[in-house]
Amino acid sequence: MTWLKLYIILNYIVVINKCERGGGSLCYQSVKNIKQTTSFNCGPTTVLQTLYGLGSASAVDGSTDETKIATLQREYNVGSDGMYVSNVVAALNKYNKGNQTYSSRLGSGLSLEGFADNIAASLTSGKQVVLHARTGRLKYYEGNDYRHYLSLDYFDRSTNTVRIVDCINKESPFYLMC
């Protein structure tokens, strides 16, 4: 998959502040991969993955990942239609112990360079990126075009390579280098 294809499939990107440009050629943060517990709670699961990377997962009630996901799911009224982008942003801002805030940007409203700059700036400033994607072009979804949250925690601008951390409900953690 090329960087351009990844750019096309994204609906939203959640980034820190509204960065104009930024990041170096190699930008990364760590995202813990957690398997979602239902077919529709990728939003709360991706929020929790991100909170682990921010060092803030302990702020969510629960003693296990499953109970923390359930807390987020209940608090943001996540049903079979999933979690709204605005609620992903709200949850990240509520539980993040840091002093910076998350906001959302519509990926299709950015140029390819602007999109890349936002990802690089977010990662460089210590914030993992949350993507709200359409999965139809990701091969392992076999053409199924779901709306799905993914984490992005690595971007090498010199090779246009990203790492996606997917909470998809599979047997083992799923990482994808594109």
N, C-alpha and C positions, 0 to 999 in steps of 0.2 A: 504494500500500500504506500502510495506517495503522500507527502505532506499535503498536497493539493486535495487529494481525495479525503483526507481527514478533515480539512477545512470545510469541505462541502457538506459533510454529513452532520455537522454540529448545528444545534438550534441555539443554545446559549452557552456562554462561558462565564463562570463566576470567578471574579478576580478581586484582588485587594485594591482598594481605592480606584481611581480611574487613571491608570498610568498612561502616559503619552508614548513613551519609548523606554527601552531599558533592557537590562539583562546582558550577560556576556554571551559567549558562544556556547558554553556548557552550563546549563541551569538545572538544578535538581533539588528536591526535598524528598523525604521518606514518607511513604504512605503504607500503613499496615493493611494487608489484604484481609478482608472479612467477608465471609459468605452470607448473602442475604438469606433471611429465614422464610420468606414467602416469595411468590412470583411478582409481587407488587411493591415490596419495601426497599427497592434499590436506593431511593432518596435518603431515608433515615440511615441506611447502612453506609452509604457514601459519606454522609455527614459525619458519622462516627469514625470512619476511616480517616477523614480529614482532621477531626478533633484529636485523634491519636498523634498525628503528625505535628499538630500545634501544641502538644503537651497538655491538652485540655479535656481529654476523654473522661477523666475522673470527675468532672463537674456534672456529668449526666448520671441521674439516679440509676442504680443497678449494680450488681456485683459481677455480672458476666456480659459478654458482648451481646448475647441474645436479649437479656433484660434491659440493657441500655438501648438497643434498637427498639424494643417494645415501648420504652419510655418515650423516645422520640416519635414513634409512630402514633402513640396515643395523644401526646401533647400537640402534634400538628395535624391531627385528624386524618391520617393517611389511610385511605381505603383502597379498594380495588382499582381506582383511577390514578393511584400514585400520589406523589408529593409535588406541590406547586413550586416553581423556581423561587418565588418570593418567600416561601416557607423554608427552603434550603438556606437562603441568605439569612433569614431571621434566626434560624437555629444556630448557624455558624457564629453569628454576632452575639447571640445570647450566651453561648457556652465557651466561646473563645476567651481565654484568660489574658490574651495580649491586648494592646491598646489600639490596634488597627482594626478596621472594619471591612467586611466583605460587601460587595455590591454585584449586580449582574449586568452583563453586556450582551446584546444580541450579536452572536458571532457573524451572522450573515450581513450585518450592518457595518462590518469592518473590512478594510482591504486585507489581502493576504499578509502584507507586511505589518499592518496594524494588529491583526490577530496574533501573529507571531510575537510582536513586541509586548502585547498584553500578557501572554503566557510567560515569556522570559522575565518580564518585570515582576510578575507575581511570584514566580519561583525564586528569583534572585532576592526578593524581599522576605523570603522565608515562609511563603504561603503556598500551599498546594492548590492546584487548579481543579475545580469541579466542572465537568462538562455535562450538559444535557444533550444527548446525541440521538440521532436516528440510526439504528443499528443495521439497516439493510445492506450497507456496503462493507460491513465487517464480516469477513469470510466465515468465522465460526458461528455466526448467527444464521447462516445458510439462507440468506435472502429475506429473513423475517425482519420487518421494519418496525421495531418497537421504539418507543421513547424510553430512554434509559440513562441513568446517571452513571458516570465513569469518573475516576480520578486520573489526573495526569501529573506525574511527579518527576519527569525527566525530559529535557529538551536539549538536543545537541543541534545548534543552529548551523554548524559547519556541514553536517550531513543530513539536516532536516529529518532527524530521528526523534521520536517521542516514545515514552513508555506509558502505556495505559494500564491502570490497575482496576480490574473489573470485578465487582462483587457478585457476578452472576452465580446463581445457585447450582454450582457444579461440584463434583467430588473434591477437587483440589483447587487451591488458589490459582487465579488466572491473571497472568501478566502478558502483555502484548507489546512488542517493540514494532513500531511502524516507521 
